[in-house]
């Protein structure tokens, strides 16, 4: 492991460690309120039907919608208890304005709400400064699709990166989540104008990596990533590149 790699790992660990200790802070006034319109609402201990039902909320009881994880909502009851309710149950509640959700709102909930994540990151790519923009679509609690556009600036030129991949999140916790990713794409390398007789080149790449996500406030997350790229320079030759990045993501 070279000096730049060690430095990148130390910076990544320090930044995310500080954020993890700070933890998320927000008040009840930031959450959406609803009341149970049906005779009862089943509250689970976790975000899946396999978790046991530990409480039945009665008609008229108020709840707070704390967060969403794909098709499950974490809610807080008026007695202070917290649990998880499936989206179908939330759709049977009344909003604070005293009405049920319209079909447009339900369509948004089905396809976008809690599933789309947009963010940016800054870091290094093979030791050169880089910027990344990422869009992630969360299909399940474990599986997501992600697209990335990046820009790298170096002494000998610049590069643009465009790739897609699959993100697997096998572990989610209150304070942070861990994920892995695999994918492929293209790198467009533009040499510096100081170099003569060198033209813009396009290379295919495949990558794999690890990531950590730390919740900050509501739908805002801090995120750190490490990725190892295999770049196919020619049919007979490949090169390895490493990316270290830290940034912010917002979940819609």
C-alpha positions in Angstrom: 0.0 0.0 0.0 1.6 3.3 -1.1 1.7 6.6 0.7 -1.2 8.1 -1.2 -3.4 5.1 -0.5 -2.7 5.2 3.2 -3.4 8.9 3.4 -6.7 8.4 1.5 -7.8 5.7 3.9 -6.9 7.8 7.0 -8.9 10.8 5.7 -11.9 8.7 4.8 -11.9 7.0 8.2 -11.5 10.3 10.2 -14.3 12.1 8.3 -16.9 9.3 8.6 -15.9 8.5 12.2 -16.6 12.1 13.2 -20.0 12.0 11.4 -20.9 8.7 13.0 -20.2 10.0 16.5 -22.2 13.2 15.9 -25.3 11.2 14.9 -28.6 12.5 13.5 -30.4 15.3 15.3 -33.9 16.6 14.5 -37.2 17.3 16.3 -40.8 16.2 16.0 -41.8 19.3 14.1 -39.8 18.1 11.2 -41.9 15.0 10.7 -45.2 14.5 8.9 -48.2 13.7 11.1 -51.1 11.4 10.3 -54.0 9.8 12.1 -55.3 6.2 11.7 -58.5 6.2 9.6 -59.1 2.4 9.6 -60.3 0.5 12.7 -56.7 -0.5 13.4 -53.1 -0.3 12.2 -50.6 -3.1 12.8 -47.2 -2.0 14.0 -44.2 -4.3 13.4 -40.8 -4.4 15.3 -38.9 -4.2 12.0 -39.2 -3.2 8.3 -40.5 -6.6 7.0 -43.6 -8.7 7.4 -41.5 -11.4 9.1 -41.0 -9.1 12.1 -43.6 -9.6 14.9 -46.5 -7.2 15.5 -46.1 -5.7 18.9 -48.8 -3.0 18.9 -52.2 -2.3 17.3 -52.9 1.4 16.8 -56.6 2.2 17.0 -58.7 4.5 14.8 -58.0 8.2 15.4 -54.6 7.6 17.0 -51.9 10.0 15.8 -48.6 8.9 14.4 -45.4 10.5 13.2 -43.8 9.3 9.9 -40.1 9.2 10.9 -38.4 7.7 7.8 -39.0 5.3 4.9 -37.1 2.2 3.9 -38.4 1.1 0.5 -42.0 -0.1 1.3 -41.8 0.3 5.0 -42.2 3.4 7.2 -40.8 3.9 10.7 -43.4 5.6 12.8 -43.7 7.0 16.3 -46.9 6.6 18.2 -48.5 9.1 20.6 -47.4 7.0 23.5 -43.7 7.3 22.4 -43.4 3.8 21.0 -41.7 3.3 17.6 -42.2 0.7 15.0 -42.6 -0.1 11.3 -45.7 -0.1 9.1 -46.0 -1.3 5.5 -46.9 1.3 2.9 -50.3 -0.3 2.3 -51.1 0.5 5.9 -49.9 4.1 5.7 -52.1 4.6 2.6 -55.1 3.8 4.8 -54.2 6.6 7.2 -55.3 10.2 7.0 -52.8 13.0 6.5 -52.7 15.9 9.0 -54.9 17.9 6.6 -57.7 15.3 7.1 -57.6 13.6 3.6 -56.3 10.5 2.0 -53.5 10.5 -0.5 -54.5 11.0 -4.1 -53.4 8.7 -6.9 -50.5 11.0 -7.9 -49.2 10.9 -4.4 -49.6 7.2 -4.3 -47.7 6.9 -7.6 -44.9 9.0 -6.2 -44.8 6.8 -3.1 -44.7 3.6 -5.2 -41.9 4.7 -7.6 -39.9 7.5 -6.1 -40.4 8.2 -2.4 -37.7 6.6 -0.4 -36.2 5.0 -3.4 -34.3 7.7 -5.3 -31.0 9.0 -4.0 -28.9 11.8 -5.5 -25.5 13.0 -4.4 -22.1 14.3 -5.1 -18.6 13.4 -3.8 -15.0 14.6 -3.9 -11.9 12.6 -3.6 -9.0 11.1 -5.5 -8.8 8.9 -8.5 -5.3 7.3 -8.9 -4.0 10.2 -6.7 -5.6 13.0 -8.8 -8.4 15.2 -7.5 -11.8 14.1 -8.7 -15.5 15.0 -8.5 -18.5 12.6 -8.8 -22.2 12.9 -9.2 -24.3 9.8 -8.4 -27.9 8.7 -8.8 -29.2 5.6 -7.0 -32.5 3.8 -7.4 -33.3 1.6 -4.4 -35.2 -1.5 -5.5 -35.2 -3.4 -2.2 -33.7 -3.0 1.2 -30.6 -4.8 -0.1 -30.4 -4.1 -3.8 -30.0 -0.9 -5.8 -29.0 0.4 -9.2 -26.5 3.3 -9.5 -25.2 5.5 -12.2 -22.1 7.8 -11.8 -20.5 10.6 -13.7 -17.1 11.8 -12.7 -14.4 14.2 -13.6 -10.7 13.8 -12.9 -8.0 16.5 -13.3 -4.3 15.6 -13.5 -1.0 17.1 -14.5 -1.0 15.4 -17.8 -4.7 15.8 -18.7 -8.2 15.1 -17.5 -10.6 12.2 -17.6 -14.4 11.8 -17.6 -15.9 8.6 -16.1 -19.4 7.3 -16.8 -20.5 4.0 -15.4 -23.3 2.0 -13.9 -23.5 -0.7 -11.3 -25.3 -2.8 -8.7 -25.1 -1.8 -5.1 -25.7 -4.5 -2.4 -26.3 -3.3 1.2 -26.2 -6.5 3.4 -26.1 -4.6 6.7 -28.1 -1.5 7.8 -27.8 0.0 11.3 -29.1 3.0 13.1 -25.8 4.9 12.8 -24.3 3.6 9.6 -24.8 1.1 6.7 -22.3 -0.9 4.8 -22.5 -1.7 1.1 -20.6 -3.3 -1.8 -20.8 -2.5 -5.5 -19.8 -4.0 -8.9 -20.2 -2.3 -12.2 -18.7 -1.2 -15.5 -18.4 1.8 -17.8 -16.2 4.0 -19.9 -13.3 6.4 -19.2 -12.7 9.3 -21.7 -9.1 10.5 -21.3 -8.1 13.9 -22.7 -4.4 14.7 -22.6 -3.0 18.1 -21.7 -2.5 20.6 -24.5 1.2 20.5 -23.6 1.5 17.0 -25.0 1.8 16.8 -28.8 0.6 14.0 -31.1 -1.6 12.6 -28.3 -5.3 12.3 -28.9 -8.4 11.7 -26.8 -8.9 8.1 -26.0 -11.8 5.9 -24.7 -11.3 2.9 -22.4 -13.6 0.4 -21.0 -13.5 -0.3 -17.3 -14.9 -2.7 -14.7 -14.9 -1.9 -10.9 -15.8 -3.2 -7.5 -15.8 -1.4 -4.2 -17.0 -0.9 -0.7 -19.0 2.0 0.8 -20.3 3.4 4.1 -23.3 5.6 4.6 -24.0 7.7 7.8 -27.4 9.4 8.3 -27.2 13.1 9.2 -30.7 14.8 9.3 -33.9 13.3 7.9 -33.1 12.2 4.3 -29.5 13.6 4.2 -26.6 11.1 4.3 -22.8 11.3 4.4 -21.2 8.7 2.2 -17.7 7.4 1.7 -16.6 5.0 -1.0 -13.5 3.0 -2.1 -13.5 1.5 -5.6 -10.9 -0.5 -7.5 -11.0 -0.1 -11.3 -9.6 -2.4 -13.9 -9.1 -0.3 -17.1 -8.6 -2.1 -20.4 -5.9 -0.1 -22.1 -5.7 -2.6 -25.0 -6.7 -6.2 -25.7 -3.4 -7.3 -24.1 -2.9 -4.7 -21.3 -4.9 -3.5 -18.2 -4.2 -1.1 -15.4 -5.5 -0.8 -11.9 -6.8 2.5 -10.5 -8.2 3.3 -7.1 -10.9 5.8 -6.1 -11.4 7.3 -2.6 -14.3 9.7 -2.2 -16.5 11.4 0.5 -19.7 13.2 -0.2 -23.4 13.9 0.6 -26.5 12.1 -0.7 -30.2 13.1 -0.4 -33.0 10.6 -0.5 -36.3 11.7 -2.1 
